Amino acid sequence: MGAKIPEGPEFTMADQPARFAKGKAENNARMMTTDYYDGSFLKGQRVLVTGGNRGIGFALVEELVDCGADVIVTCRSSNAELDALNVQVITDCDVTDTSSVAKMTEQVTEPVDILINNA
């Protein structure tokens, strides 16, 4: 006996492909565009992203840079793409190791406004 799935206009569908298909069928302009995103609130914010050297973390870092954020990336190792973004990169950081995280915090010299714990 599974849990009852909540229904109604105040709930979103958990099934992303079905949710997108429904929005497309309804010609829901809000779902069909990203024009509504305004990242201007990130301009000048100090944002620390763990695991920002590849994958989703790297994509987040690129978007944050585009929005004008002051980005700090922690990761085990950097790469040429990350180095080209002109962000602070703290390497040799393993978020599962307390001593590694302690060493990382020593390299963060100013307060952080937003933490994205991606790792």
C-alpha positions as CSV (number, residue, x, y, z in Angstrom):
1,M,0.0,0.0,0.0
2,G,1.8,3.1,-1.2
3,A,1.4,6.7,-0.1
4,K,-1.4,8.7,-1.8
5,I,0.1,11.2,-4.3
6,P,-1.2,14.7,-3.6
7,E,-3.2,16.3,-6.4
8,G,-4.4,19.8,-7.0
9,P,-3.2,23.1,-8.5
10,E,-1.0,23.8,-5.5
11,F,1.1,20.7,-6.2
12,T,3.6,19.9,-9.0
13,M,3.9,16.6,-10.7
14,A,6.8,14.6,-9.4
15,D,7.2,12.9,-12.9
16,Q,9.3,15.5,-14.7
17,P,8.7,14.1,-18.3
18,A,4.9,14.0,-17.6
19,R,5.0,17.5,-16.1
20,F,6.8,18.8,-19.2
21,A,4.4,17.0,-21.6
22,K,1.4,18.4,-19.7
23,G,2.9,22.0,-19.9
24,K,3.6,21.6,-23.6
25,A,0.1,20.3,-24.3
26,E,-1.4,23.2,-22.3
27,N,0.9,25.7,-24.2
28,N,2.2,26.8,-20.8
29,A,4.6,29.6,-21.7
30,R,6.1,29.7,-18.2
31,M,7.2,26.1,-18.5
32,M,8.4,26.4,-22.1
33,T,11.0,29.2,-21.6
34,T,13.8,30.2,-19.2
35,D,13.2,33.9,-19.9
36,Y,11.7,34.3,-16.4
37,Y,15.0,33.5,-14.7
38,D,16.6,36.6,-13.2
39,G,19.9,36.0,-11.5
40,S,20.7,39.6,-10.9
41,F,20.3,39.1,-7.1
42,L,23.6,37.1,-7.3
43,K,25.7,40.0,-8.5
44,G,28.4,40.7,-5.9
45,Q,27.3,37.8,-3.7
46,R,30.1,35.5,-2.5
47,V,29.0,32.0,-3.4
48,L,30.9,28.9,-2.4
49,V,30.3,25.8,-4.5
50,T,31.5,22.4,-3.3
51,G,32.4,20.0,-6.1
52,G,32.3,22.8,-8.7
53,N,35.0,21.4,-11.0
54,R,32.8,19.2,-13.2
55,G,29.2,18.2,-14.0
56,I,26.3,20.0,-12.4
57,G,28.7,21.8,-10.0
58,F,30.7,23.2,-12.9
59,A,27.5,24.3,-14.7
60,L,26.4,26.1,-11.5
61,V,29.7,27.9,-11.3
62,E,29.5,29.0,-15.0
63,E,26.0,30.4,-14.3
64,L,27.1,32.1,-11.1
65,V,30.0,33.8,-12.9
66,D,27.6,34.9,-15.7
67,C,25.3,36.4,-13.0
68,G,28.2,38.4,-11.6
69,A,28.8,36.4,-8.4
70,D,32.1,36.2,-6.6
71,V,32.6,32.5,-6.8
72,I,34.7,30.1,-4.6
73,V,35.0,26.5,-5.8
74,T,36.2,23.7,-3.6
75,C,37.1,20.4,-5.2
76,R,39.7,17.6,-5.1
77,S,41.4,18.9,-8.3
78,S,41.0,21.8,-10.7
79,N,41.0,21.7,-14.5
80,A,41.6,24.1,-17.4
81,E,38.0,25.0,-17.9
82,L,37.6,25.9,-14.2
83,D,40.9,27.8,-14.1
84,A,39.7,29.9,-17.2
85,L,36.7,31.2,-15.2
86,N,38.8,33.4,-13.0
87,V,37.3,32.2,-9.7
88,Q,38.9,31.2,-6.5
89,V,39.6,27.5,-6.6
90,I,40.5,25.6,-3.4
91,T,41.8,22.1,-4.3
92,D,42.5,19.0,-2.3
93,C,39.2,19.4,-0.5
94,D,37.2,16.3,0.4
95,V,33.9,17.2,2.1
96,T,33.8,13.8,3.7
97,D,37.0,14.5,5.6
98,T,36.7,16.9,8.6
99,S,40.4,17.8,8.5
100,S,40.3,18.6,4.8
101,V,37.3,20.8,5.3
102,A,39.0,22.6,8.2
103,K,42.0,23.3,5.9
104,M,39.6,24.6,3.2
105,T,38.0,27.0,5.6
106,E,41.3,28.6,6.3
107,Q,41.5,29.6,2.6
108,V,38.1,31.3,2.7
109,T,39.2,34.8,3.9
110,E,35.9,36.7,3.7
111,P,32.3,35.8,4.7
112,V,30.3,33.7,2.3
113,D,26.8,34.8,1.4
114,I,25.6,31.5,-0.2
115,L,26.8,27.9,0.1
116,I,25.8,25.4,-2.6
117,N,26.8,22.0,-1.2
118,N,27.0,20.2,-4.5
119,A,29.6,17.6,-3.7
